[in-house]
Amino acid sequence: MTTTPEGVSLGMPQLPAPDYPADVRARLEADAREIIARYPDSRSALLPLLHLVQSQEGHVTRTGQRFCAEVLGLTTAEVTAVATFYSMYRRKPSGDYQVGVCTNTLCAVMGGDAIFEALQDHLGVGNGETTGDGKVTLEHIECNAACDFAPVVMVNWEFFDNQTVDSAKRLVDDLREGAEVEPTRGARLCTFKDTARILAGFPDEREGAVEGGGSAGHASLVGLRLAKGESAPARVVHPRGGGVPQNQRPAEHPSSHDAPQDTSASDPSHPAGPVAEEGE
């Protein structure tokens, strides 16, 4: 117990974080030099370095934070402030497979909430908890920009689209049993430690991870194809089915919804003139 000269207790003193074994530290230092060299200011390398140490132990340990501080010339407090701010850095041991169920609006109403509740019961864990075999960590996650495939489950940031309660249960069972699991799109599945190393900026050599590997689905690419003029543009439908004829709409507006119109033109059944100023 540490006390001040006035006798006020400061609690238990913090023991220094242990260091990595010499061979592990040498390997991490070589990787760290490669990462730091990418940036004009070494401090900018902190985020990928946290991914690097996470790839070593599966979460950001005190040893990892100390390592980042030493190679970047920062205090451990500065490193800890960043590591605790971002949810992608785990602060306690976690599973080989991070299973995230999207519970944001669209996925939730399409069945995401039901999937998450069912998996908690099926696995016997709560949000952010890991199964006893160390295989699966379950968590609810925010939107992953895949609303057109709702409800979506992600495993180590790979997509499993259009899930149901039953398919999600089979997925986690296969993960725990070591069965081959193939994402709906994108690269093959790898462990969370391998994912962390890729996020640190090292080459992702998995099949399907290269450009053109098809990680985006058909529905996600419709807008891009329209922008490139590869598909016919959507037909403009005027609000309430009437109003200004097509040839009288301003050419600079792609949709009649965007074109400024008088009230009587936009809603002929409820004409209204301009509001008179007070005193007119």
Disulfide bonds with the S-S distance in Angstrom:
none
